[in-house]
Amino acid sequence: MANFTALVTFAPDVDRDAFARRLGAATLVQPTLPGTFEGGDLIAHFRHANGAADILADPAVAHVDGATYESIGGGGEEPGLQGGIYRCLLLAVNPEATEAQVRQLEAETLAMPRYIKSIRNWRLSRVTQAIGARPWTHVWEQEYADLGGLLGPYMTNPYHWARVDRWFDPECPEHIVDTRLCHSFCALPRSIL
């Protein structure tokens, strides 16, 4: 099943609450938290691709980075997580990357929860339709019990730095991911993964 996630940046002086109420079919509509990078003002997640047209046509929206995508792998340590943090990373792999490089990036990303125990639930997906600043190729979603799990153990874990970040670092020979990313996170009323 295709999912759709939009990282919405609002036009000035709009009623953000009214916009959020118009997204009735969304499984998650939450303002982003401080510390996002190119992550918009609001995250809207749908379990279908139909939400894109409504968001893009709304005059309250100045910009959207988003994607329709299909899961290639995921799992959970706490599927019924109540509260916590939802994190979404949109990334674009260089079209010149080899299939073997892309598969290795995907495998190493999906292995992160084995080494980073603060990740409670996760899903890695390939993008079927991208919206925004880049031709997004992947969506990496995680859920955490609290913000500390994302900003602490996830960001500082040696596996993250030694295995996965080399794909993102332009100074590494293995670099295949565009440096323009969307790293966004918000409060999570209930698990969506």
N, CA, C and O of each residue as an XYZ file, in Angstrom:
772
protein
N       0.838     -1.182      0.000
C       0.000      0.000      0.000
C       0.883      1.246      0.000
O       1.866      1.309      0.739
N       0.545      2.220     -0.810
C       1.298      3.467     -0.884
C       0.924      4.386      0.268
O      -0.246      4.493      0.637
N       1.921      5.042      0.827
C       1.733      6.079      1.831
C       2.109      7.408      1.202
O       2.821      7.448      0.198
N       1.636      8.488      1.788
C       2.003      9.825      1.349
C       2.310     10.652      2.588
O       1.514     10.702      3.526
N       3.475     11.304      2.585
C       3.832     12.214      3.663
C       4.218     13.545      3.061
O       4.962     13.608      2.083
N       3.701     14.617      3.661
C       4.000     15.978      3.217
C       4.597     16.758      4.374
O       4.077     16.738      5.489
N       5.694     17.445      4.092
C       6.296     18.385      5.025
C       5.894     19.764      4.520
O       6.453     20.272      3.547
N       4.925     20.354      5.191
C       4.249     21.561      4.711
C       4.872     22.807      5.327
O       5.022     22.906      6.544
N       5.231     23.760      4.462
C       5.652     25.088      4.908
C       4.512     26.033      4.576
O       4.059     26.104      3.433
N       4.054     26.762      5.590
C       2.888     27.624      5.420
C       3.245     28.978      4.822
O       4.350     29.488      5.010
N       2.286     29.548      4.099
C       2.367     30.936      3.665
C       2.219     31.815      4.910
O       1.695     31.355      5.925
N       2.671     33.069      4.848
C       2.540     33.949      6.021
C       1.073     34.192      6.391
O       0.189     34.215      5.534
N       0.850     34.367      7.671
C      -0.451     34.794      8.211
C      -1.611     33.892      7.827
O      -2.672     34.384      7.441
N      -1.431     32.590      7.924
C      -2.539     31.672      7.660
C      -2.996     31.044      8.971
O      -2.259     31.004      9.956
N      -4.214     30.563      8.955
C      -4.761     29.865     10.115
C      -4.312     28.405     10.041
O      -4.925     27.594      9.347
N      -3.251     28.082     10.754
C      -2.668     26.746     10.697
C      -3.602     25.689     11.271
O      -3.644     24.563     10.777
N      -4.341     26.040     12.296
C      -5.280     25.082     12.886
C      -6.401     24.742     11.907
O      -6.812     23.585     11.813
N      -6.896     25.736     11.182
C      -7.953     25.487     10.196
C      -7.422     24.584      9.082
O      -8.125     23.685      8.620
N      -6.191     24.822      8.655
C      -5.582     23.962      7.631
C      -5.512     22.524      8.141
O      -5.896     21.594      7.431
N      -5.035     22.343      9.340
C      -4.901     20.993      9.909
C      -6.256     20.290      9.981
O      -6.342     19.089      9.727
N      -7.308     21.025     10.325
C      -8.648     20.420     10.398
C      -9.144     19.969      9.029
O      -9.931     19.027      8.939
N      -8.696     20.624      7.966
C      -9.119     20.248      6.613
C      -8.500     18.926      6.165
O      -8.928     18.364      5.157
N      -7.520     18.428      6.878
C      -6.847     17.191      6.501
C      -7.428     16.007      7.260
O      -6.694     15.238      7.880
N      -8.715     15.869      7.212
C      -9.416     14.847      7.984
C      -9.000     13.420      7.710
O      -9.097     12.579      8.604
N      -8.538     13.111      6.503
C      -8.177     11.733      6.164
C      -6.760     11.364      6.596
O      -6.351     10.212      6.454
N      -6.015     12.321      7.115
C      -4.628     12.058      7.500
C      -4.563     11.213      8.766
O      -5.402     11.354      9.656
N      -3.565     10.333      8.845
C      -3.343      9.540     10.057
C      -2.464     10.294     11.051
O      -2.399      9.930     12.225
N      -1.791     11.337     10.585
C      -0.967     12.180     11.454
C      -0.954     13.582     10.877
O      -0.647     13.771      9.700
N      -1.284     14.563     11.700
C      -1.172     15.980     11.347
C      -0.639     16.673     12.591
O      -1.371     16.864     13.562
N       0.637     17.050     12.562
C       1.265     17.654     13.730
C       2.250     18.739     13.305
O       2.923     18.607     12.282
N       2.334     19.817     14.095
C       3.367     20.814     13.826
C       4.747     20.217     14.095
O       4.915     19.385     14.987
N       5.720     20.651     13.315
C       7.082     20.175     13.528
C       7.644     20.803     14.802
O       7.182     21.846     15.263
N       8.642     20.143     15.346
C       9.294     20.615     16.564
C      10.577     21.367     16.214
O      11.148     21.145     15.147
N      11.034     22.248     17.094
C      12.293     22.951     16.842
C      13.435     21.956     16.634
O      13.527     20.937     17.319
N      14.304     22.276     15.671
C      15.432     21.418     15.368
C      15.297     20.689     14.040
O      16.245     20.049     13.586
N      14.124     20.781     13.411
C      13.998     20.159     12.095
C      14.906     20.906     11.113
O      15.256     22.066     11.329
N      15.272     20.229     10.047
C      16.102     20.837      9.013
C      15.380     20.658      7.686
O      15.196     19.536      7.214
N      14.974     21.770      7.091
C      14.190     21.730      5.853
C      12.956     20.861      6.031
O      12.517     20.190      5.097
N      12.397     20.877      7.245
C      11.314     19.973      7.588
C       9.925     20.571      7.593
O       8.967     19.894      7.966
N       9.791     21.820      7.190
C       8.475     22.439      7.132
C       7.946     22.843      8.492
O       8.634     22.756      9.509
N       6.690     23.293      8.475
C       5.991     23.728      9.684
C       5.061     22.651     10.233
O       4.687     22.684     11.405
N       4.690     21.694      9.379
C       3.711     20.685      9.757
C       3.994     19.405      8.979
O       4.374     19.448      7.809
N       3.802     18.259      9.647
C       3.902     16.964      8.985
C       2.497     16.409      8.835
O       1.738     16.344      9.802
N       2.155     16.007      7.611
C       0.878     15.338      7.345
C       1.185     13.991      6.710
O       1.866     13.916      5.688
N       0.678     12.934      7.322
C       0.917     11.578      6.828
C      -0.421     10.927      6.498
O      -1.371     10.997      7.278
N      -0.479     10.291      5.323
C      -1.684      9.614      4.860
C      -1.339      8.173      4.514
O      -0.223      7.897      4.073
N      -2.255      7.268      4.703
C      -2.059      5.873      4.314
C      -2.476      5.632      2.857
O      -2.715      4.493      2.458
N      -2.559      6.684      2.088
C      -2.875      6.620      0.662
C      -2.310      7.872      0.013
O      -1.943      8.816      0.713
N      -2.234      7.896     -1.291
C      -1.627      9.023     -1.999
C      -2.604     10.148     -2.290
O      -2.201     11.164     -2.857
N      -3.858     10.011     -1.930
C      -4.877     10.994     -2.300
C      -4.721     12.341     -1.607
O      -5.307     13.324     -2.062
N      -3.961     12.423     -0.537
C      -3.818     13.675      0.191
C      -3.011     14.727     -0.543
O      -3.119     15.911     -0.224
N      -2.212     14.335     -1.509
C      -1.315     15.273     -2.189
C      -2.066     16.400     -2.881
O      -1.689     17.563     -2.742
N      -3.102     16.087     -3.612
C      -3.821     17.112     -4.372
C      -4.426     18.164     -3.455
O      -4.361     19.357     -3.751
N      -5.014     17.733     -2.347
C      -5.629     18.689     -1.420
C      -4.595     19.636     -0.827
O      -4.846     20.836     -0.710
N      -3.442     19.109     -0.453
C      -2.407     19.940      0.161
C      -1.825     20.915     -0.848
O      -1.676     22.099     -0.546
N      -1.499     20.444     -2.027
C      -0.855     21.296     -3.028
C      -1.766     22.412     -3.520
O      -1.279     23.473     -3.911
N      -3.064     22.195     -3.510
C      -4.004     23.197     -3.998
C      -4.402     24.214     -2.932
O      -5.062     25.203     -3.253
N      -4.027     24.003     -1.702
C      -4.475     24.875     -0.606
C      -3.666     26.176     -0.592
O      -2.436     26.127     -0.588
N      -4.334     27.345     -0.585
C      -3.620     28.627     -0.589
C      -2.829     28.894      0.698
O      -2.010     29.813      0.735
N      -3.059     28.116      1.736
C      -2.302     28.278      2.985
C      -0.874     27.752      2.854
O      -0.024     28.035      3.698
N      -0.616     26.985      1.795
C       0.668     26.307      1.637
C       1.610     27.118      0.752
O       1.257     27.496     -0.365
N       2.817     27.383      1.266
C       3.853     28.061      0.478
C       4.744     27.053     -0.235
O       5.175     27.298     -1.361
N       5.028     25.912      0.413
C       5.933     24.917     -0.160
C       5.668     23.561      0.481
O       5.297     23.471      1.651
N       5.865     22.512     -0.305
C       5.741     21.145      0.201
C       6.923     20.325     -0.301
O       7.247     20.333     -1.488
N       7.553     19.628      0.620
C       8.453     18.538      0.261
C       7.718     17.288      0.707
O       7.289     17.195      1.857
N       7.573     16.338     -0.182
C       6.820     15.148      0.187
C       7.012     14.033     -0.807
O       7.726     14.166     -1.801
N       6.353     12.928     -0.513
C       6.508     11.759     -1.364
C       5.363     10.785     -1.174
O       4.781     10.669     -0.095
N       5.063     10.095     -2.251
C       4.245      8.884     -2.205
C       5.244      7.744     -2.268
O       6.166      7.767     -3.082
N       5.065      6.738     -1.406
C       6.109      5.723     -1.285
C       5.560      4.378     -0.843
O       4.466      4.273     -0.288
N       6.368      3.343     -1.111
C       6.027      1.965     -0.747
C       7.154      1.378      0.086
O       8.330      1.525     -0.244
N       6.784      0.721      1.156
C       7.749      0.166      2.099
C       8.577     -0.952      1.480
O       8.063     -1.789      0.739
N       9.882     -0.948      1.801
C      10.742     -2.067      1.430
C      11.195     -2.836      2.668
O      11.804     -3.900      2.559
N      10.894     -2.289      3.847
C      11.266     -2.983      5.075
C      10.981     -2.125      6.287
O      10.934     -0.898      6.209
N      10.795     -2.787      7.391
C      10.546     -2.075      8.634
C      10.269     -3.052      9.745
O      10.369     -4.266      9.568
N       9.928     -2.522     10.869
C       9.638     -3.366     12.016
C       9.293     -2.525     13.219
O       9.137     -1.308     13.131
N       9.178     -3.200     14.345
C       8.825     -2.465     15.541
C       9.144     -3.205     16.817
O       9.000     -4.424     16.914
N       9.575     -2.446     17.775
C       9.776     -2.935     19.133
C       8.580     -2.567     19.999
O       8.339     -3.175     21.042
N       7.830     -1.554     19.547
C       6.706     -1.049     20.331
C       5.599     -0.580     19.382
O       5.333      0.618     19.287
N       4.947     -1.528     18.671
C       3.962     -1.148     17.656
C       2.799     -0.307     18.174
O       2.231      0.479     17.416
N       2.443     -0.448     19.408
C       1.333      0.334     19.954
C       1.777      1.588     20.669
O       1.074      2.084     21.549
N       2.940      2.112     20.302
C       3.517      3.272     20.982
C       2.505      4.404     21.092
O       1.925      4.833     20.095
N       2.302      4.876     22.303
C       1.430      6.026     22.570
C       2.316      7.193     22.979
O       3.161      7.061     23.864
N       2.120      8.326     22.337
C       2.987      9.457     22.611
C       4.328      9.239     21.938
O       4.487      8.302     21.155
N       5.270     10.074     22.228
C       6.589      9.916     21.636
C       6.819     10.873     20.495
O       6.193     11.929     20.401
N       7.742     10.476     19.620
C       8.210     11.324     18.516
C       8.183     10.534     17.214
O       8.594      9.375     17.170
N       7.696     11.172     16.157
C       7.759     10.627     14.800
C       8.820     11.426     14.051
O       8.821     12.656     14.096
N       9.722     10.729     13.365
C      10.765     11.374     12.562
C      10.675     10.861     11.135
O      10.502      9.665     10.898
N      10.797     11.786     10.186
C      10.750     11.470      8.763
C      11.966     12.103      8.100
O      12.233     13.291      8.285
N      12.699     11.312      7.332
C      13.829     11.812      6.559
C      13.547     11.549      5.090
O      13.350     10.402      4.688
N      13.528     12.606      4.286
C      13.432     12.484      2.835
C      14.837     12.625      2.280
O      15.552     13.566      2.623
N      15.236     11.692      1.421
C      16.565     11.766      0.833
C      16.505     11.415     -0.643
O      15.605     10.711     -1.101
N      17.483     11.921     -1.370
C      17.568     11.680     -2.814
C      18.929     11.067     -3.136
O      19.969     11.696     -2.942
N      18.904      9.834     -3.630
C      20.128      9.150     -4.049
C      20.498      9.628     -5.453
O      19.639      9.797     -6.318
N      21.781      9.839     -5.652
C      22.300     10.256     -6.948
C      21.877      9.236     -8.007
O      22.059      8.036     -7.799
N      21.318      9.678     -9.137
C      20.885      8.732    -10.169
C      22.030      7.925    -10.779
O      21.788      6.906    -11.426
N      23.260      8.364    -10.581
C      24.410      7.628    -11.098
C      24.890      6.537    -10.143
O      25.796      5.778    -10.488
N      24.304      6.446     -8.957
C      24.680      5.387     -8.018
C      24.315      4.032     -8.616
O      23.309      3.900     -9.314
N      25.129      3.043     -8.338
C      24.847      1.697     -8.846
C      23.744      1.048     -8.017
O      23.487      1.441     -6.879
N      23.113      0.067     -8.599
C      22.078     -0.690     -7.877
C      22.667     -1.325     -6.616
O      22.009     -1.359     -5.577
N      23.897     -1.826     -6.700
C      24.541     -2.438     -5.537
C      24.758     -1.414     -4.423
O      24.568     -1.736     -3.250
N      25.146     -0.201     -4.767
C      25.324      0.846     -3.755
C      23.999      1.176     -3.076
O      23.935      1.302     -1.853
N      22.956      1.314     -3.864
C      21.639      1.650     -3.302
C      21.168      0.530     -2.376
O      20.664      0.801     -1.286
N      21.326     -0.701     -2.792
C      20.898     -1.837     -1.951
C      21.699     -1.895     -0.651
O      21.151     -2.239      0.396
N      22.983     -1.564     -0.707
C      23.789     -1.572      0.510
C      23.366     -0.448      1.453
O      23.269     -0.658      2.662
N      23.113      0.745      0.908
C      22.581      1.848      1.725
C      21.287      1.418      2.403
O      21.108      1.640      3.601
N      20.387      0.807      1.645
C      19.106      0.369      2.198
C      19.307     -0.673      3.293
O      18.683     -0.580      4.350
N      20.161     -1.657      3.060
C      20.403     -2.715      4.050
C      21.007     -2.148      5.325
O      20.603     -2.526      6.424
N      21.970     -1.245      5.189
C      22.607     -0.668      6.369
C      21.648      0.243      7.134
O      21.713      0.317      8.361
N      20.768      0.930      6.425
C      19.761      1.758      7.094
C      18.785      0.876      7.855
O      18.463      1.159      9.009
N      18.315     -0.182      7.226
C      17.373     -1.090      7.896
C      18.001     -1.829      9.078
O      17.279     -2.318      9.946
N      19.310     -1.916      9.125
C      19.987     -2.566     10.253
C      20.130     -1.641     11.458
O      20.443     -2.113     12.551
N      19.913     -0.357     11.292
C      20.122      0.600     12.387
C      19.406      0.225     13.681
O      20.013      0.343     14.746
N      18.147     -0.222     13.650
C      17.467     -0.543     14.914
C      18.124     -1.669     15.720
O      17.914     -1.761     16.930
N      18.913     -2.521     15.066
C      19.645     -3.557     15.817
C      20.707     -2.952     16.716
O      21.047     -3.521     17.753
N      21.229     -1.803     16.323
C      22.323     -1.154     17.043
C      21.862      0.062     17.847
O      22.517      0.460     18.810
N      20.742      0.642     17.452
C      20.248      1.865     18.101
C      18.905      1.534     18.746
O      17.860      1.601     18.099
N      18.946      1.186     19.999
C      17.761      0.668     20.697
C      16.699      1.728     20.963
O      15.566      1.385     21.301
N      17.038      3.007     20.820
C      16.023      4.038     21.046
C      15.001      4.088     19.904
O      13.927      4.666     20.073
N      15.314      3.495     18.746
C      14.346      3.425     17.649
C      13.305      2.378     18.041
O      13.628      1.197     18.165
N      12.081      2.802     18.234
C      11.030      1.895     18.678
C      10.333      1.210     17.501
O      10.062      0.011     17.555
N      10.045      1.963     16.442
C       9.390      1.442     15.236
C      10.036      2.127     14.039
O      10.514      3.255     14.158
N      10.055      1.454     12.878
C      10.751      2.016     11.732
C      10.204      1.460     10.431
O       9.583      0.398     10.379
N      10.471      2.250      9.354
C      10.103      1.820      8.005
C      10.999      2.581      7.021
O      11.180      3.793      7.132
N      11.553      1.840      6.060
C      12.285      2.434      4.953
C      11.476      2.157      3.692
O      11.009      1.041      3.469
N      11.320      3.193      2.874
C      10.484      3.072      1.681
C      11.165      3.685      0.476
O      12.004      4.579      0.591
N      10.778      3.177     -0.689
C      11.208      3.775     -1.950
C      10.084      4.682     -2.448
O       8.903      4.348     -2.360
N      10.478      5.812     -2.962
C       9.526      6.818     -3.429
C       9.045      6.457     -4.829
O       9.835      6.099     -5.703
N       7.726      6.559     -5.022
C       7.141      6.362     -6.347
C       6.785      7.689     -7.011
O       6.704      7.777     -8.236
N       6.569      8.733     -6.184
C       6.320     10.077     -6.718
C       6.815     11.089     -5.702
O       6.434     11.052     -4.532
N       7.678     12.006     -6.168
C       8.277     13.007     -5.281
C       7.698     14.388     -5.555
O       7.313     14.711     -6.679
N       7.647     15.201     -4.489
C       7.188     16.591     -4.571
C       8.226     17.433     -3.837
O       8.682     17.058     -2.756
N       8.599     18.573     -4.423
C       9.431     19.492     -3.676
C      10.783     19.789     -4.294
O      10.951     19.784     -5.513
N      11.753     20.052     -3.406
C      13.056     20.573     -3.802
C      13.944     19.568     -4.506
O      14.868     19.966     -5.216
N      13.698     18.287     -4.335
C      14.538     17.250     -4.927
C      13.678     16.101     -5.447
O      12.521     15.962     -5.050
N      14.235     15.283     -6.329
C      13.538     14.062     -6.740
C      13.769     12.977     -5.677
O      14.561     12.058     -5.886
N      13.080     13.090     -4.546
C      13.276     12.186     -3.410
C      13.201     10.738     -3.873
O      12.359     10.385     -4.699
N      14.085      9.904     -3.340
C      14.106      8.496     -3.715
C      13.729      7.575     -2.557
O      13.272      6.454     -2.781
N      13.918      8.043     -1.311
C      13.665      7.215     -0.136
C      13.056      8.038      0.995
O      13.300      9.237      1.127
N      12.257      7.352      1.800
C      11.700      7.922      3.023
C      12.095      6.984      4.165
O      11.777      5.795      4.138
N      12.787      7.524      5.164
C      13.224      6.755      6.339
C      12.454      7.309      7.532
O      12.688      8.437      7.966
N      11.528      6.497      8.062
C      10.670      6.908      9.168
C      11.016      6.121     10.417
O      11.318      4.930     10.354
N      10.968      6.809     11.562
C      11.167      6.139     12.837
C      10.235      6.737     13.876
O       9.751      7.859     13.728
N       9.994      5.974     14.922
C       9.265      6.454     16.093
C      10.140      6.224     17.320
O      10.833      5.212     17.431
N      10.091      7.184     18.233
C      10.881      7.166     19.462
C       9.967      7.404     20.652
O       8.923      8.044     20.523
N      10.358      6.891     21.807
C       9.577      7.121     23.021
C       9.613      8.591     23.425
O       8.655      9.105     24.002
N      10.725      9.268     23.119
C      10.853     10.690     23.462
C      11.883     11.343     22.550
O      12.578     10.666     21.792
N      11.970     12.651     22.635
C      12.874     13.405     21.776
C      14.333     13.057     22.054
O      15.164     13.083     21.147
N      14.643     12.735     23.300
C      16.004     12.352     23.655
C      16.491     11.139     22.879
O      17.673     11.057     22.546
N      15.605     10.198     22.584
C      15.988      9.007     21.822
C      16.447      9.332     20.413
O      17.339      8.673     19.879
N      15.835     10.358     19.799
C      16.234     10.793     18.465
C      17.506     11.631     18.514
O      18.460     11.358     17.786
N      17.521     12.644     19.366
C      18.629     13.593     19.379
C      19.859     13.067     20.106
O      20.957     13.589     19.913
N      19.696     12.050     20.933
C      20.818     11.466     21.664
C      21.309     10.196     21.004
O      22.138     10.254     20.095
N      20.805      9.032     21.450
C      21.329      7.750     20.963
C      21.291      7.578     19.439
O      22.216      6.994     18.875
N      20.264      8.062     18.770
C      20.208      7.894     17.311
C      21.309      8.699     16.633
O      22.081      8.161     15.840
N      21.379      9.990     16.948
C      22.322     10.877     16.262
C      23.778     10.598     16.614
O      24.670     10.888     15.816
N      24.029     10.046     17.784
C      25.413      9.882     18.233
C      25.912      8.443     18.183
O      27.054      8.186     18.563
N      25.110      7.517     17.737
C      25.503      6.108     17.746
C      26.648      5.829     16.763
O      26.629      6.327     15.637
N      27.646      5.038     17.181
C      28.773      4.721     16.287
C      28.357      4.022     14.993
O      28.966      4.256     13.949
N      27.338      3.176     15.040
C      26.880      2.518     13.803
C      26.380      3.566     12.809
O      26.683      3.502     11.618
N      25.615      4.524     13.316
C      25.101      5.608     12.481
C      26.250      6.334     11.790
O      26.223      6.546     10.578
N      27.257      6.713     12.573
C      28.371      7.488     12.033
C      29.291      6.660     11.139
O      29.743      7.142     10.101
N      29.567      5.434     11.530
C      30.549      4.629     10.793
C      29.971      3.953      9.555
O      30.669      3.822      8.550
N      28.726      3.525      9.604
C      28.159      2.754      8.494
C      27.255      3.592      7.589
O      27.412      3.573      6.368
N      26.322      4.316      8.171
C      25.279      4.961      7.365
C      25.681      6.357      6.891
O      25.407      6.717      5.746
N      26.320      7.140      7.745
C      26.627      8.522      7.362
C      27.606      8.639      6.198
O      27.648      9.676      5.537
N      28.386      7.610      5.938
C      29.331      7.692      4.821
C      28.600      7.856      3.489
O      29.151      8.440      2.555
N      27.376      7.353      3.387
C      26.592      7.511      2.162
C      26.150      8.962      1.963
O      25.850      9.380      0.844
N      26.111      9.730      3.071
C      25.618     11.101      3.060
C      26.743     12.146      3.022
O      26.491     13.307      2.698
N      27.959     11.753      3.344
C      29.074     12.683      3.511
C      29.823     12.888      2.191
O      30.425     11.946      1.676
N      29.795     14.117      1.633
C      30.457     14.367      0.349
C      31.963     14.121      0.385
O      32.582     13.981     -0.670
N      32.558     14.066      1.556
C      33.997     13.833      1.655
C      34.353     12.346      1.660
O      35.531     11.992      1.627
N      33.348     11.479      1.702
C      33.597     10.029      1.688
C      33.474      9.489      0.264
O      32.616      9.943     -0.493
N      34.306      8.541     -0.105
C      34.206      7.980     -1.460
C      32.882      7.279     -1.731
O      32.458      7.186     -2.883
N      32.215      6.780     -0.673
C      30.944      6.068     -0.849
C      29.743      7.000     -1.009
O      28.624      6.529     -1.210
N      29.954      8.303     -0.923
C      28.871      9.291     -0.948
C      27.968      9.111     -2.175
O      28.436      9.163     -3.312
N      26.647      8.895     -1.927
C      25.684      8.794     -3.036
C      24.400      9.580     -2.775
O      23.531      9.634     -3.645
N      24.261     10.193     -1.589
C      23.023     10.893     -1.229
C      23.223     12.392     -1.376
O      24.220     12.944     -0.910
N      22.269     13.046     -2.029
C      22.271     14.497     -2.181
C      22.372     15.144     -0.803
O      21.749     14.678      0.151
N      23.145     16.205     -0.698
C      23.317     16.863      0.605
C      22.062     17.616      1.050
O      21.934     17.941      2.231
N      21.149     17.897      0.147
C      19.884     18.551      0.524
C      18.946     17.470      1.027
O      18.477     16.642      0.246
N      18.666     17.470      2.333
C      17.787     16.504      2.987
C      16.613     17.232      3.622
O      16.658     18.446      3.820
N      15.584     16.499      3.935
C      14.509     16.989      4.791
C      14.475     16.103      6.035
O      14.095     14.934      5.964
N      14.870     16.662      7.160
C      14.892     15.964      8.451
C      13.826     16.643      9.301
O      14.009     17.774      9.751
N      12.719     15.954      9.518
C      11.589     16.568     10.204
C      11.066     15.634     11.281
O      11.107     14.412     11.131
N      10.570     16.220     12.374
C      10.015     15.402     13.447
C       8.955     16.190     14.193
O       8.937     17.421     14.189
N       8.064     15.428     14.839
C       6.925     16.029     15.534
C       6.487     15.116     16.678
O       6.943     13.980     16.802
N       5.596     15.646     17.502
C       4.981     14.818     18.543
C       4.133     13.740     17.872
O       3.558     13.956     16.805
N       4.069     12.594     18.507
C       3.350     11.447     17.958
C       2.252     11.025     18.933
O       2.543     10.398     19.951
N       0.996     11.360     18.635
C      -0.073     10.958     19.549
C      -0.203      9.431     19.677
O      -0.434      8.908     20.767
N      -0.050      8.726     18.540
C      -0.118      7.249     18.541
C       0.668      6.742     17.344
O       0.823      7.445     16.346
N       1.157      5.531     17.452
C       1.999      4.931     16.410
C       1.290      4.924     15.059
O       0.098      4.631     14.973
N       2.043      5.253     14.000
C       1.501      5.163     12.642
C       2.289      4.162     11.799
O       1.914      3.901     10.656
N       3.365      3.601     12.331
C       4.202      2.670     11.564
C       3.830      1.231     11.851
O       4.432      0.315     11.291
